Each structure stands twice: as C-alpha cells, then as structure tokens.
Amino acid sequence: MISNAFYRKCFSLYLVVVFLSAPSSVNAQSVYEPTAQAAELNKRGEEFLNNRAYAEAAKQFRKALAIDPNYEVALRNLGTAQEALGKDELAAGTLQKAIKIAPDDAIALNGLGHAYFHQNKYQESADAYKKAIAIHDSYPEPWNGLGAALLKLGKT
C-alpha cells in the first residue's frame, strides 16, 4: 500500500509539472498590471515553486499579495504552493479568491479541483474541473482530474 507521505510527495511533484506544462494559451489574459515589486516577488515565488521549495514559494507569494492583494496570479500560485504543502482547505480558499478576481482562469479552476479532490469533495472537484474544461477544452489536466473525480463518484 502506498503511504500518504509518498502520495503527497508524488502529488507535489505532479503539481509542479502541471504548473510548468500548462500551455501559455491556458493562462487567462489579464488586463490587471501588478506593481513591479509584487511582480518580482511573484517571479521569485515561481522559481521556488519550480524547485519544489513550497514553503519558501508560499512566503514570496504572500509578500507579493501584501503589496498587491488583487494580484490574481500570485493568489493562484499561493494556492498551488499550499496544495503542494498538503494544506488543501487553505488552498481551496485561496484559489476561490483568485477565481473571484479572474473567473476565466482555467489553471486556478484546475487547482481548485485538486484541492477539493484531496478533501474528498468529489462533486465540487468535478464541477471545478468542468468549469476549467469549458474555458479551455484542450488543457489536458482538468480532463484527467474530472475522470478521477467521476470514478470516485461512481459515474463512469
């Protein structure tokens, strides 16, 4: 049997792969321009995220948000880091804030689907994945997540 710690480690690596592999066309085109300082902190956080230093990444994203609380990309990234750290409920709340600011962010919706899935909230997970797919139907990650959620719901 696979241990929860091993599963979480594999999942955190998966999150980084998803984060790095999301096609640029999936990213919602934002008209919002963050402050230069917030953008730099977010960039540092992304570097930590890419190197699987999730706690440090989260710290950088929180610093960016302290400067610019409406910086949706930093919110989405913070949610990704929180999810990788196993803070699923916190991640869901953070990602919901990001989606409130940018409802067409398929990456944030996909992350929300992951957060719900890991809380055993499979219907909410499936709903988030379906919204991501409706926005960007060629983004493969939410399709994978939707399949897993539907399996858990017995809807195959």
Residue pairs with C-beta under 8 A, 6 or more apart in sequence:
8 86
11 84
11 118
12 52
12 54
12 84
12 85
13 52
15 80
15 83
15 84
15 111
15 114
16 49
16 50
16 52
16 84
18 110
18 141
19 49
19 50
19 80
19 107
20 50
22 107
22 139
22 141
23 138
23 139
25 136
25 138
26 106
26 107
26 136
26 139
27 105
27 107
28 72
28 102
28 104
28 105
28 106
28 107
28 135
30 72
30 73
30 102
32 70
32 71
32 72
32 101
32 102
34 42
34 64
34 68
34 71
34 73
34 74
35 67
35 68
37 64
37 67
38 64
38 65
38 67
38 68
38 71
38 74
39 64
39 71
41 60
41 61
41 63
41 64
41 67
41 74
42 60
42 61
42 64
42 71
42 73
42 74
42 77
44 60
45 56
45 57
45 58
45 59
45 60
45 61
45 64
45 74
45 77
45 78
45 81
46 57
46 77
48 54
48 56
48 57
48 60
49 57
49 77
49 80
49 81
49 84
52 84
54 81
54 84
54 85
55 81
55 85
57 77
57 81
58 78
58 81
58 82
58 85
61 74
61 75
61 77
61 78
61 81
62 78
64 71
64 74
65 71
65 74
65 75
65 78
68 74
70 101
72 98
72 101
72 102
72 105
72 108
73 98
75 94
75 95
75 97
75 98
75 101
75 108
76 95
76 98
76 102
76 105
76 107
76 108
76 111
78 94
79 91
79 92
79 94
79 95
79 98
79 108
79 111
79 112
79 115
80 91
80 111
82 88
82 90
82 91
82 94
83 91
83 111
83 114
83 115
83 118
88 115
88 118
88 119
89 115
89 119
91 111
91 114
91 115
92 112
92 115
92 116
92 119
95 108
95 109
95 111
95 112
95 115
96 112
98 105
98 108
99 105
99 108
99 109
99 112
102 108
104 135
105 135
106 132
106 133
106 135
106 136
106 139
106 142
107 132
107 139
109 128
109 129
109 131
109 132
109 135
109 142
110 128
110 129
110 132
110 139
110 141
110 142
110 145
112 128
113 125
113 126
113 128
113 129
113 132
113 142
113 145
113 146
113 149
114 125
114 145
116 122
116 124
116 125
116 128
117 125
117 145
117 148
117 149
117 152
120 152
122 149
122 152
122 153
123 149
123 153
125 145
125 149
126 146
126 149
126 150
126 153
128 142
129 142
129 143
129 145
129 146
129 149
130 142
130 146
132 139
132 141
132 142
133 139
133 142
133 143
133 146
150 156
